[in-house]
Amino acid sequence: FFFRSQLRDVADIEGRIVNIFFFSSLTCIYNLYTLVPFALSRRALYYRERAQNMYSVWAFNWAEGLVEMPWIFVQVATTVPLIYFMTNLNMDTWFPLAYFFACITLILWLMTSFGLFAASLFPDALAAQLAAVGSLITLMVFCGIMVPKQNLPWPYLPMYYASFFKYSSEGLMTTQFHGISDEICLPSGRPIVEEPWIIEKMLDLIRHFRPDFPQHLPICSTNG
């Protein structure tokens, strides 16, 4: 479904969005879930050294976060090229790829910090993992990908703006629709005047991530 996909119709655009969202979500959950046991294993050492005033709390927290950065760089360098080139994401210039790398790196560092925070709140690894992953999935639901903003009941709108996945997803989607000039065709091949709502849905989906996207696109029908 995703292998070397092309932007030909609405389904391809939605598939590309789902592809990026699934990749970022999977890597975030992996980092968050696997980091918690290692963070908890260092707790006894931290208590002993902190009791002797060997360093401040801030020094320990910064060290825990920074020591994970080399592994995050290795993870990004080995996974992003696979998903980016195998699924034929935007390669018009070097900017989309570099921006994609930067966004994924920042997201994974944030997830690492979130995992360390969860490990400091709960007494055992299982409780910390369940709470952290549950919170992460909740933020995913309200980020605007799974449920569009206009479909959210108004009491949940604060969750939409509070979800950091909203901002990270918008950054990742921006890399794909930067300088787009592809012709978008209807998946059914019928004349476009019969189903104008499909075109509006596709345009609204793109403009959600790119407010500066053109108001009109060259749209064709697959039956000529």
Beta strands, then each sheet from edge to edge (+ up, - down):
strand 1: 184-186
strand 2: 219-221
sheet 1: 1+ 2+
end
